[in-house]
Amino acid sequence: MQSEFWHNCWQQQRIGFHQHEIHPLLPVVLSQLNWHQSKAVFAPLCGKSLDLWWLARYGKVIGAELSELACQQFFHEQQQEFSISLQNEFQHFSHPAVDIWQGDFFALEPQQLGHIGLIYDRAALIALPAQMRIDYVQQIKRLCTAPVSLLLLSLEYPQAEMSGPPFSVTEQEVRSLFDFAESIQLLAVRNLTGRPFAQRQFNVSQLLEKAFWIQW
Ligand SMILES: C[S@@+](CC[C@H](N)C(=O)[O-])C[C@H]1O[C@@H](n2cnc3c(N)ncnc32)[C@H](O)[C@@H]1O
């Protein structure tokens, strides 16, 4: 997916992937896991997700997002004050609870994130076509060194019935992409067949959202 595609989505506010509520699995899953951690939380390809504000209870949240508009809206819509500084090809949006690196995720360097304890991926991996998913996982691995846990919310549907994004990423592909991980656990499956995915309704015969807990 080219950057231009996403910039256009934000400029035209074609952001059907955006949820107006906290993702329902997020509190359930993290409380089941009894997750408590003081290291930072990383949210790649974060958009203006409200989940970041919720995740801030676990520690500093660091997002990465291509669109400046998304970053502006993220803070303005919650009436939160922030500052911006320029760092190489990135704009760094800074706030006591959430920072966002605005720029290309693939150009991020590990020192920009520091030590990450939890990665939260909602609609990031599934936003990318197959080859970019491989690059995405390699970059995640480069940025976040062990020990780290990833909460991955993936989506599965018959790919022939619709073109992405969001793309279908099967459990088999998840296991293959993260074959370096120490453990990959399927935590929950939500059957969204016939139901909306955020603000969008897809005409597909099956739609499953799967939550994985991946540790390395
Ligand atoms: C499907 S949206 C998901 C946003 C968010 N995770 C959510 O749950 O609402 C994908 C986001 O990734 C951003 N994005 C795409 N390519 C990117 C890149 N190379 N670097 C940083 N962000 C990127 C897009 O601008 C878009 O906001």
Ligand as a Chemical Component Dictionary entry (heavy atoms), coordinates in Angstrom:
data_LIG
# 
_chem_comp.id                   LIG 
_chem_comp.type                 NON-POLYMER 
_chem_comp.pdbx_formal_charge   0 
_chem_comp.three_letter_code    LIG 
# 
loop_
_chem_comp_atom.comp_id 
_chem_comp_atom.atom_id 
_chem_comp_atom.alt_atom_id 
_chem_comp_atom.type_symbol 
_chem_comp_atom.charge 
_chem_comp_atom.model_Cartn_x 
_chem_comp_atom.model_Cartn_y 
_chem_comp_atom.model_Cartn_z 
_chem_comp_atom.pdbx_ordinal 
LIG C1  C1  C 0  -6.316 0.551 8.843  1  
LIG S1  S1  S 1  -5.653 1.950 9.598  2  
LIG C2  C2  C 0  -5.618 1.442 11.293 3  
LIG C3  C3  C 0  -5.416 2.574 12.247 4  
LIG C4  C4  C 0  -5.493 2.186 13.725 5  
LIG N1  N1  N 0  -4.592 1.109 14.071 6  
LIG C5  C5  C 0  -6.898 1.860 14.147 7  
LIG O1  O1  O 0  -7.113 0.784 14.732 8  
LIG O2  O2  O -1 -7.793 2.694 13.928 9  
LIG C6  C6  C 0  -3.950 1.897 9.104  10 
LIG C7  C7  C 0  -3.182 3.155 9.467  11 
LIG O3  O3  O 0  -1.822 2.970 9.145  12 
LIG C8  C8  C 0  -1.291 4.187 8.684  13 
LIG N2  N2  N 0  -0.111 3.837 7.882  14 
LIG C9  C9  C 0  -0.084 3.205 6.690  15 
LIG N3  N3  N 0  1.174  3.043 6.265  16 
LIG C10 C10 C 0  1.980  3.561 7.225  17 
LIG C11 C11 C 0  3.407  3.696 7.374  18 
LIG N4  N4  N 0  4.249  3.264 6.432  19 
LIG N5  N5  N 0  3.882  4.288 8.494  20 
LIG C12 C12 C 0  3.032  4.733 9.447  21 
LIG N6  N6  N 0  1.686  4.634 9.372  22 
LIG C13 C13 C 0  1.164  4.065 8.269  23 
LIG C14 C14 C 0  -2.437 4.800 7.900  24 
LIG O4  O4  O 0  -2.305 6.193 7.738  25 
LIG C15 C15 C 0  -3.643 4.404 8.752  26 
LIG O5  O5  O 0  -3.945 5.402 9.691  27 
# 
loop_
_chem_comp_bond.comp_id 
_chem_comp_bond.atom_id_1 
_chem_comp_bond.atom_id_2 
_chem_comp_bond.value_order 
_chem_comp_bond.pdbx_ordinal 
LIG C1  S1  SING 1  
LIG S1  C2  SING 2  
LIG S1  C6  SING 3  
LIG C2  C3  SING 4  
LIG C3  C4  SING 5  
LIG C4  N1  SING 6  
LIG C4  C5  SING 7  
LIG C5  O1  DOUB 8  
LIG C5  O2  SING 9  
LIG C6  C7  SING 10 
LIG C7  O3  SING 11 
LIG C7  C15 SING 12 
LIG O3  C8  SING 13 
LIG C8  N2  SING 14 
LIG C8  C14 SING 15 
LIG N2  C9  SING 16 
LIG N2  C13 SING 17 
LIG C9  N3  DOUB 18 
LIG N3  C10 SING 19 
LIG C10 C11 SING 20 
LIG C10 C13 DOUB 21 
LIG C11 N4  SING 22 
LIG C11 N5  DOUB 23 
LIG N5  C12 SING 24 
LIG C12 N6  DOUB 25 
LIG N6  C13 SING 26 
LIG C14 O4  SING 27 
LIG C14 C15 SING 28 
LIG C15 O5  SING 29 
# 
